[in-house]
Amino acid sequence: MNDAVDISGASTDTLSMVDSANSVPSEGLSASERAPYGALYIHVPFCHKRCSYCDFATEAVPSTSSRLDTYTDLIVRSIHHASQSGDLSHIQTVYLGGGTPTYLGLRRLTSILYMLSLSMRLEPDVECSMEANPDSLTEPMVKDLWALGVNRISIGVQSFDDEVLQTLGRVHTAQQASDAIACAHTRFKNVSVDLMCGIPGQTTESFRSSVRRAIALGVTHVSVYPLTIEEGTPFDRMQQRGELAAVSDDLQAEQMVCACQELESAGFHRYEVASYARDGYECRHNCAYWTGIPYLGLGPSAVSMQQSDRRRVRLKDGVVVDSLDNRERCAEDLMLGMRMSGGVTDTMVGRAQILLPDVTHALADLQSQGLITHNGSCWCPTDRGWLCGNELYGALYNLAP
């Protein structure tokens, strides 16, 4: 898991869906009525090993498996198809996530990135991010990825504590993570890391040490995620058998506050609920999700979002999985806006009130609970609002039941 928003569905057999990766969504809004896509997500459903907490649409396969070649060929053709359909003409951010994109190896990644460069405007002002794991990021790969148009690397570190990494089932060590960051810096200025908190056996001091180490290694972006035990994962089964201790919400909250203190004191700012960046290094791709920019997902289980002036539609593997009318879309925009530090503007609230007359009462109630505050012309989440996100987001999304 890296810092892109998870827009792939969970699955234990991703390769059964690979055939659908060769086509852009065939249902939903017609090309003539929908707004152009502004973001592109490419899902790589492979890893060296599935981590104990993972419920993403990924599969552990040998690095020599012909499935990696089959997948690469299908993605290359998907990119070509999307280009021929005009779906890549307005793309401003690209994100290769997974899974572990770097597990594909340099030859396969080169094929994908070369097709991207032929199919769309992949220039420096277009943010092109790639997720990497420390065990599969090499210096030759870093050099070639940079030369092929990638300008942002997001490394799945999770912790710089070897015991915590072992608990999570990660295949790398703390030293490998440090080495990977140093390797990425040989070409990239924009280097992000993921860190996890609320892990069984992880102390706040261990987590604080990981945050400080990331800062000392010179990263420009840090995403911090509290561990969630997802149904059907090894962690879920271990917890049901009593083999994995539960972590209290208070400890998770303490560690989230710790991250905020350490990062902000080091010159990072929190720009969305899970992410901190130095000025100018915010992840534009993630911001696209929270600000209603349509996105195209390629690869098995990748989700696309389309919208027109009538409705918003999400599709997975060519099938509509979510369809919102304008009232529901308006409530969702308010909810997603509150994931950003800038919150939602008074202008946005005024427009929302036409469709959602209870919005001002809901905002006043959230303010009285200390979850949001009014700053100038914006309603913004408070520190309590960040920590109690489910209450905040639910209250806004439920304005359109």
N, C-alpha and C positions, 0 to 999 in steps of 0.2 A: 504494500500500500504506500503510495507516495502522495504528493500534495495536490494532485488533481482530484476534483470531485469524482466520486465513484458513479459513473453513468453506465456501468455494465451490470447486468443481472447476475445473480448467483447461479452457478451450475457446477455439477460434478462431471459433466461430460461435454466439454466445450467443443470437441471436434465433431460431435454429431451435428453442430450448427454451422460448421465451417462453410458449407456450400452457400449459405445465405450471405456470407461475407463478400461474395462476388457481385453483389448488386446493392444499389442504394435503395432506400425504402420505396416500395411500390404503392403503398396505400397512404392515406392521409390527405393533405391539401395538395391541390394541383399546383404545378410550377408557376402557372400564370397568376394565381391568387395569393401565394404565400410570399412573405418577405425573404430576401436572400439570406443564406447562411453566412454568419460572420465568424464562426469558430468550427474547427475540425478536430475530432477526436478519433484516434486510431487505436483500437484495442488489440493488444498482443496477449493471447490467452495461455501463455506458457511460462513455467518457472523451473528452476533446478529442483526445488522442493516446495510444497505448499506449507506455509507456516501454520502453526497450531491454531491461530485465531482467524485465519482467512476464510471468508465466504464469497470471495469474488469469483467471476467466471474465468478460472484458470485451471491448468492441468500440469502436473509434473511429468515431463517426458525427457528421454535422453537427448543430449545436445546433438547427437548424430542422427536423430530420427528424421525420416523422410517427411513426416508431418510438418516439420518446420519449413521445409521447402514448398510443400503444397500450400501451406498458409501464406507464405510470402508471395507466391505466384497469384493467389486469389486476391490479396490486398493490392498488389500492383495493378491487377485488372480492375479492381474496384475504384482505385484512384483514377485510372484512365476513363472509366465509365462516368464517374462523377464530373470529371473535367469536360467530357464530351456533352454532358447534360447541362453544363453551365453552372453547376453547383459549387464550384471552387473559385468563381470569379470575384467574390467579395470577402474571401477568408482573410482575417487579420490575425488569428492565433491558431496554432497547430499544437496538438498535444499527443504524443505517443506514450500510452500508459499500459497498464496490465494488472496482473502478470508482471513480467520483467522483459521489456523490450530489448535490453542489452543481451539477454540470454539467446536471442536469435543469432548473435555473432555478426561480425563486421560485414561479411559478404552479403548476407540477406538484408541487413539494414541499409547497406549501400544501394541495393536494388530498389527498396521502398523510397528512400530519400531522393534518389535520382529521378524516379517517376514523379515524385512530388514536384521537383524542380522543373520538370518538363510540363507539368499539368497546371501549375498555378504560379502566382508571383511570390516566390520564396526569397524575399529580400530582407535586409537587416531590420527594417521597421516592422516586419511580420514576426511576432513572437513564436518561436518554434522550440517547444520543450520536449525533453525526453526523460523518462524515468530510467533509473539505473540502480542496480544492486552492487554493493562493494565487491562481491566475488566475481562479477562478470564485466567490470569496467576496466579496460586496459589503456595504456598510453597511446598505442596506435589507433585504437577505437576513438579516443578523445580527439585526436588530431583530425581524423577523417570525418567524424560527425560534425565538427566545427567547420571544416572545409565544405561540407555538403549542405550547410544552411541551418543546422541546429545552433541556437544561441542561448539556450537555457538548459541546465542539467539539474534534475531533481533526484537526489540519492536517498534510497530507503535505508537509513541508518537505524532508526528506532531507539537505540541506546548505545552508549559507549561503555556499558558494564557487561562483561562477558557472561556473568551468571544470569543477568536479565535476558541477554540474547539467547542463551541456552533455554531458558524457560519459554521464550517465544517460539523456539524452533527455527531460529534464523541460522543460515549456513555460513555466515561471516563472523569474524571476530571484531573487537573494538579497534584493534590495530589496522585491520584491513579497511575498516570504515574511514579511519584517519588517512590512510594511504590513498584511498579512492578520492577523497576530497582534494588532497594535494595534487593528485593526477588530473582531476577535472580543472583545477586552477592553472594548469599549464596552457590552457587555451581559453577557458571560459571565465568571464567576470561574474556572470549570473549563475551562482551555484546555490541550490536549495537543499535542505535536508529535512527529513521527517523524524520526529521524536515521538515516542509513546509514553504515556503516564498511566498510573492506576493499574500497574501490572503486578500480579501476585508475587510477593517477595521483594518488590522494589520499594526502597525507602525514599523519602523526600530528598535526603542528601545525595543518594545515588542519582536521582533524576536531576537535581540541581547541578551535579557534577557534569552530567551529559550536556545540559544546556550551556554551561560555561565552556565546555570543550568545543562545542559547535561554534560558539562565538570566537574562541581563540583561533580556530582553524580558518577564520575569515569568510564564512558563508555570508550570503547577502539576504537569505530568506530562510525562515524556519517555520514549518507546520507542526503543530502540537496536537496530538489526538489522545483522548482518554480511551483506554481499552474497553471495547464492548464485546461481551461474549455472545456471539451469534449462534442461533439454533443450527444444529447439525455439524458444527465444527468440532475438532478434537478437544478444544477447550470446553465446549459445552458438555461433551460426554464425560470429560474428566471431572467437571464440576458436579455433574449428576452422580458420579461415583464417589464423591467426597475426596477426590485426589487433588483438587485445585481450590485453594482458599478464595473466598469472595473478598473483594476489595471494597471498602466502604465508600459511599458517595462523598463523605467528608474528606477522605484522603485524596480522592481524585481531584476534588475542588481545591484542596491545599496545594497540590502539585501544579494545577493549572494557574493558580495565583503565583506560585513560585516562578513559573515560566515567564509570566507577564512581568514580574519584578525584574528578573535577570535580563530579559531581552530589552525592555524599555530603558533600563539603566545603561545598557550598552549601545543605545542609539537606534534600536529597532522600534517600529511603531506597529501596533495591531490594526490591520486594515480590514480584516474579516474574522469571523468567529474563531477560526482555527489557525490563522496565519499571521506572521510578523515579518516585516521586511524593512530593509534600509530604504531610504527615499529613492524612488525611481526603480525599485526592484520588485514591486508588487506583481503577482502573477495575473496578467491580463486575461488569460484563458479562464481561470477560476472566476474572475470578476464578471466575465461574460455570462456565466450561468446565473449569477445573482441579479443581473441587470436586464434579463429578458432578451438577450441576443440569441437568435436562432442558431442552433449548432447541428452539425452533421456527424453522425457516428458511423465509422466503418469497422468491420470485424464482428465476430460472433458475439452476440449479446450487447453490443454497443448501442446506446440510445441516441436517437435524433430528436430534436425539438423543432417543430415548424409552427409558424403563426401567421395569421392574417388579421384583418380588422374585425373578424367575426369570432375567431376561436384560436386556441393553442392546442397543439396535438403533439404527443410523444409516441415514438415508434421504436420497436425493438425487433430486429430481424424481419423488417418489412411489415410488421403487424402493429396496429394501433393499440397501445397499452394505457393511454391516458388522453382524454379529450375534455378541454375546459371551455365553457362559454365565457363571454366577456366578464361576467360577474365573478366567476370562479378565478379567472385569470387575474383580475384586479386584486382579489384577496391574496392570491399567491405572490403577486408582485410586492405587496406590502410585507408579507412574511419573508420573502427572499431578501428584500431590501434591508431588513433588520439583521441579516447576517453580516452586513457591512458596517464599518465604524461610522460611516456617514449617514446611516439610517435612511429615512424617507423624508422627502421635502414636504413643506406645507402645500406646495403646488400639486404634488402627487396625491396628497391626502384630499385636497379640494376636488380633484378629478374623481378620486375613489368614492367620495361622498355621494356622487350622483347615482352610482350603482349600489353602494353600501352605506345606507344612511346611518347605520350604527357605528361607523368608524370612529367618530370623534369621542363617543362614549367609551369605546373600547380602549382608545389611546389614553383617555383620562384615567380609566381604571388601571391600566398597566403602569401609568405614571405613579398612581397612588400606591401601587405595590412595590415601587422602586425598581421596576424592570426597564423603564425607558425614561428619558429626560428630554426636555425641549431646549435645544441650543440654537438660538437665532431663528433660523427659518427651517430647522430640521428636527425631526423626532429621532433620537439615537438611543441605542441600547446602553444601559449602564453596566458596570462590572457585575452586578447581580443579574442583570439581563443576560450577559454572556454565559454565566454559570447555570442559569435556569432557562435555558433556551427552549426546552419543550413547552414550558408554560407560555412564554412569549410568542413563539411561532404558532402554537395551537390556537391562542386567542385570536390572532389575526386571520389565520386560514379558516377558522370556523365562522368568520363573518359571512361566508357564502356556503351554508350547509347544503 
